Amino acid sequence: MIPAAGGVVWRTGDGGAVETAVVHRPKYDDWSLPKGKLDAGEHPLVAAVREVGEETGLQVAVGRRSVQTRYAHRLGPKRVDYWVMEAVGGAFAPNDEVDELRWLPVAEAVELVSHSHDRAVLEDLARTDAPRSPRVLLVRHASAGDRSDWEGPDDQRPLDRRGRAQAATLAAVLPVFGPTRLLAAPPVRCGQTLAPLARELGMTVGTVPELGEEGFDADPQAGVELVTRLLADADADGPVVICSQGGAIPAVLLALGVRWHGTAGALWPPSAKGSVWALGGRPGALVADYYRDFSADPAAPAGTLTPSAAGRS
């Protein structure tokens, strides 16, 4: 299996219609979507952002997951994971891989691309029943050791070494979503999980007691209503990152209509430490992408991804 990743990049055209970027590859003399093979140690999302930047010169804000395509390649079966991405900056310049980029309405792009698997990705972009971008990134705090090993108040329990590494990874990757606000539940470990991201973005971290376990247990509806309001904020320039706890996140997701089908018979949404749910839409009709972590794809070449590479766009 050859793992690859890419983006279906969009912008709003002069007439208000959605336009998408289609690229010409002189090596193959075809029109396609920006994509490429995973580097050593890469997660597909990181590879998708890197490849879009390398081929188009565009800076993007990552949206929802798009479709995964599979097709035969001369070197073996190929799998490409796509994300919807909004162009937010940068400019195209011809390069070794791409000599022309065209912005086209989606219907015209469907006609131009050379491969049927690209048409499937473009048709997914054209969906009207799913938002293109998340409004909330719901993060479970990173690893903080065992409660039984901590002698002080539980709210003061800090991240352990693994947790600090997880927080560093979140700081390297989450900027690709273009977050504009950071919130954390009261426990120290929640604030520490977002502290590296706050430094990376030059932001401060606000407090959201409604989504700490203590506050949520006292008034679960307040926590659900807070997330619902954030999901409905059509004027937000980017998603809100919220760091919460395992005693609140699955219950919030269930209340919003998220069901988990990753394990037979299990509906309770997972919430591993350091994981992220990217949420968009409205309760009962959410787009909910779960990122267990941002570790290397098992099919990627062996090696280690440096933090600086993980966050670049």
Secondary structure, DSSP 8 states (H G I E B T S, - for coil): -EEEEEEEEEEE-TTS-EEEEEEEETTTTEEE-SEEE--TT--HHHHHHHHHHHHH-EEEEEEEEEEEEEEEETTEEEEEEEEEEEEEEE-----SS-SEEEEEEHHHHHHH-S-HHHHHHHHHHT-SSS-SS-SEEEEE------GGG--S-GGG----HHHHHHHHHHHHHGGGG---EEEE-SSHHHHHHHHHHHHHHT--EEE-GGGSHHHHHH-HHHHHHHHHHHHT-TT-SS-EEEEE-TTTHHHHHHHTT----SSTT--S----TT-EEEEEEETTEEEEEEES-----TTS-SS---HHHHH--
